[in-house]
């Protein structure tokens, strides 16, 4: 992949998934990412597997492997005077600081924008948080399950009224918001090249949710009522939009929004010329939409999905397989485009998802797998002018790992 951020140094002072995922993307794009962790406890996400999130899983932490690639880890206790001074050493030579620390911690540790700008006025300062920088809950913490999924309206629109609300997938809002931070950092670096000055980038999980849900929100205030939630969405009047299951239980999703254009192409693709004879006009198809859909349900159920895929792939029809995460490794498009990355770890090979941005058509590469907490403390601090004597003294005092 093109290392478009080669030479850019990013300092990550962040825990869990939201802001660290942004630094992962920046690392994929070629930046040198240094993750600052507590020298004894590390990022709390390292202990998440032991909390039972994946029953029966081994000691390998899938989130750490995904989030920690292309980073170096330095163990520094920022609550100590020496530790905080070491962070300033890193910031002087850095281009970007990304942080998820709450206001109380940032004030206590002198990690506010004004604090770090005084150390390095060219620094891009990116902050990710729960509910936005202003308002009564600005200083309150918020995981994506609360600030993005619940408060942001996502859960409500995806759940069925009268039934228990859907639970979100791991880090669902975190990784969407992390891409927003990474894009904001890239824009800020461009602005800095023009002005020579750093700038603050601010992304919240609540704001991210509202952007994701913006069609629903805009429609609500435009029409004075909400669109139906996902569990009550009516069947599309166009039978060429929807999910159909095949003889082997696997699903196909049709998404041909321009029914007038695709109706003859679809009928030809599945060898059903009678559809054109029975429903030759848009009006006939509208009146017979329910009957067409019912007939297609039975028709697709007569053959396995591979049969229908062969016919549809030879056409211009817009469709796709209804897949599970397990299916994706075998998807020819995933394979051809490098959407899954192979990484070698001390515990064996793993597959990691690429971030979706490619430059010059090249997928990103895993230059290094996720390190243990503090694995690069000595390496990084020596690069920043510290001596072995300094390191020994700080280790004895518990300042570094």
N, C-alpha and C positions, 0 to 999 in steps of 0.2 A: 504494500500500500504506500501511497505518497504520504510521507511524514510531513504534512503541511505545517505542523506546529513544532518541528524540530528546532531546538535551541530555546524553546519556551520552557521556563521552569515554573511548576505549579506546586504550591504548598497546600496540603489538605489538612485542615484542623476540623475534622468532622467525624461523626459516628453514624452507625446504622446505614441505611441504604440511599436516602434521597440525595444528599450532596455528594457522598462518595461515588455514586453512579455517574454524576457529572464529571468528576475527576477521572473516572475510568474511560469515558468517551474522549476526554482531552488526551489521556495517555494513548488511546488507540490512534489518535491523530498525530502522534509523535512527540507529545510533550514529555518532559522529564518530571514525573509526579512523585513528590516526597510526602508520604503520609505520616503525620505526627500522631503517635498514640501514647497513652499512659504507659510508663515503663513496666508496670506490674500487672495491670489488668487489660491493657489493650482496648481496642474498639469492642464494646459490648456485643456487637453482632457475632463476634468469634465464639461466644458461648450459646448461640441460639439453638444449635442442634440439640444440645443437652436439655432444652426446654420441651422437647417432644414434638416439635413442629413436623418432623418426618418420622413417624413411628417405624422402628426397626432399622433406621439409617445407621451407617457406620459413623466413626468419629470425623469423617470428612465433611466439611461445611460447604455446601453448594453455593451459598451466597458469598462466602468469603472468596472462593475460587473465582466466581464471576466478577466481583467488585474489586478484587485485589490485583488483577493482572496488570502488567505494565506499570507497576508502582514499586517504590522503595519505601520500607517502613523504618521509622526512627522513633525510638522510645525516649520521650522527654516529659518530665513532670513540669507542666507549665505553671503550676501553683507555687513553685519555688522561684526565688529571685534568679538563681543561675539558669534554671530552665527557661524562664521567660526571656532572659538575655540571649540564650541560645536561639530562641525563635527569631529574635530580631536579626541575628546573624544570617539566618536562612532568608528572612524577608528582604534584606538589603540586596541580595543577589537574585531575588525571585521576580517573576513577571505577574503572577496571579496568586491570590490567596482565596481558597474556598472554605467556608465554615458553615456549620449547622448549629453552633453554640447559641444558646438563648441569651437574651439581653443581660440577665444577671451575671452569667458566667463571662460574657464578653466584657462587661464593665469591670468585673473583678480581675480579670486577666489582662486588661488593657488590650482588648482585641476589637475595639470599636473602629469604625472607618477612620475617624480622626487620629486614633492612636497609631495605626499602621501607616497611614499616609504621611505622618511625620517622620517615619523611618524610611519610607520609600515612596515619594510622590508619584512615581510612574507605575505603582502597583495597581493592578485591576483587582478589586475586592468584590467577591461574589458570595452572597449570603442566601441560604435557603432556610425556610421556616414554615410554620403552620398556617397562620391566619392572616398574614399581612403585617406590615410594619407599623400601622396606625390602628386605633380603635381599642375597645376595652379588653380584647383578648390578644393584643399584639405580643405581650410578654409571656403568654402561655404556651407550653409545649404542645406538640400535636403530631402524632404519627399519621401515615397516609390513610390508615383505616378509619381515623376520626376526621381529620381536616379535609382530606380529598374524597374519600368514599362516602362517608356519612354526611358530613356538614355540607359538602359540595354538591349534593343531590344525585350523585352517581348511583348509589344503592337504591334510592327510591325509584328511579326511572328504569332500573334493570330488574327490579323485583315485581312479583305479582301481588296485587292487593289481597289482603286476607290470608296470605301465607307468610311464613317466616322470611325476613329479608335475606337476600343473597349475601354471602360473605365474599369479600374480595380475595383475589389471588395474592400470593406473597409479593410485596414491593410493587404492586400494580401502579399506584400513583407515584411512588418514588421514582421509578424509571422514566415515566413520562415527564415528570417535573425535572428530573436530572438532565434530560435532553434539552429542556428549555434553558437551564442554567448554562449548559455547554454552549448553546447557540448565543446566549447573552454574553458569555466570556469572549467568544470569537468576535462578536460585534464590538465589544469594548476594546479588544486588542487592536482592531482596525482603527477605531477612533483615536487610540493612544498613538498610533503611528503617525497620525495627522497632526495631533496637538502636543504630543510629548507628555501628556498628563494622564494619570490613572483615573478611574471612574468606578462608582459603586454599581453592582448588578444585584438586583433583588428579585427573588422568585418565591412565591408561597405555594403550598399545596392546595389551599382553598382557591387561589386565583387560577392555578393549573386546572382544577376540576371544572371551574366555570368556563374556561376556554374549551375543554373537551366537550362539555355539555352545552356549548353556546347555541347550537341549532334549537334545542329544546327551550333554552332560556329566552332566546330572541322571539320564538314563536309564542311563548307564554305571554309576553308583554305586548306583542303585536296584535294577537287575537283575543286577549283577555281570558284565555283558558289554556290549560296545559295539554300537550299531546299525550296520548295514552301511554302508560308505562309499557315496557317491553312485553310483560306477560299478558297485556290486553290489546296489543296492537292488532288491528283487524287484518285479515288476509288481504294481500294486495289485489286490487281489481285486475291486475295484469298477471295471468298465470305463469308468465315467463320470469317472474320474480318469486323466489321461495326455495325451500329445501325439500328434496324428494329422496326417499330412501330406496335402495336397490335390493336385489334378491339376497345379497350377502350381509344385509344390515348396514352397509356403508352408505353415507349420504352424499348427495350432489346439491350444490347451491347454484341456481340459475339467477342471473342478475342482468336481464336484458330490459333496461328501462325504456328503450325506444321500441315499443311493441310493433309499431307499423313497419319499422325497418327490419326487425329480426324475425317476425312471424314466418315469412317464407323460408328464410335461411334455417330456422329451427326445424320446421316441418321437413325440409329436405335432408337435414343432418340425421334425423332419427327415422327417416324413411316413412313418413306419415303424410303422404300427399293428400289423404282424405281430410286432414285438418284444413287445408286450404279450400277444399270444396265445401266443407260444412260451415266454415267460419271465414268467409272471404273478405269481410269488411271489418273495420274497427268497431262499428256498432254491433255486429253479430258477435264479435269476440267479447265485447263488454257485457252483453246480455247473457252469453254462455260461459262467462269466466269461471263460475263455480263448477259447472259441468266439465269444462276443460281441465281444471285443476284436479278434480276427482279422477278423471280418466288418466291423467298423467301419473297420479299416485299409483294406480294399478299397473300402468304400462312400465314405469321404471322398476317396479318390484318384480318384473318377470326375468330380469337379467342381472348379473353381478355388475358392480360399478365399473370394473375394468372394461366391460363391453361398451357401456355408454361413454366412458372417457375416450375410447378409441374413435367413436363416431363424432363426438363433439370437438375433439382436438383437431379433427380434419376440417372443421368449419370455422366461420368467423364468430360463432356464438360466444357470449360472455358467460362463463361458468367457472366453478372451482370445486374441488373436493372438500367435503366437510371432514376435517382432520383433527386428530388428537396430537398432543405434543410428541408422543411416541412415533407418530407417522412422519413427522417433519424431517427426520434424518434421511428418509427414503424418498422425499419429494425431489424430483429431478431439478426443479427450479432452485431449491435450497442448495443442492449439490453444485449446480453450475455457477451460482453466484457467490458462493463462499459465505452464506449466511450463518453457517455453523463453523466454528473455528476449532481446530485440534490443538490441545495444549498438553504439554508434558509436565507433570507434577512429581514430587518425591514419592507420592503414593500411587503413581500410575497415570495413564492418559485420561483426559477428560474432554468433553465437548462443551464449548461455551458459545453463546450467541454473540454474533457481531453486532455492533451498533449499526443502524441502518444507513449511515452516510458513507458513500464511497467516492473517492477522488480518482479521476482518470480510469474509472471502471475497475479499480483494484480494491478487494476487501481488506480490512485491517488484519494485522498479524499479532499473535501473542508473542511478544519479544521476551517476556519473562512471566512465569506463573506467580500466583499470589504468595507473598512472603510471609513468614512467621512474624509476629509482632516484634518490632525492634531489630529485625534481621540486618538492617543496613545502618544501624546507629553509628558505628565506628567509621564506616566508609564515608557517609555523608558529612559527619562532623569534621573529619580530617580534610575533606574537600573545602570546608569552610574555615580553614585556618586553625583548627584546634590541634593541640599536641597530645601525644600519648599520655603525658603527665596529667593534662587536663582531664582526659577521659577517665583515667584511673581515679582521680579525686572525685569526679562527679558520680562515677559508679559506686564508689564507697559511700557517698552521701545519699544515694538513691535518686539522684536527679535524672539519670539516664539509665537505660538498660544495656 
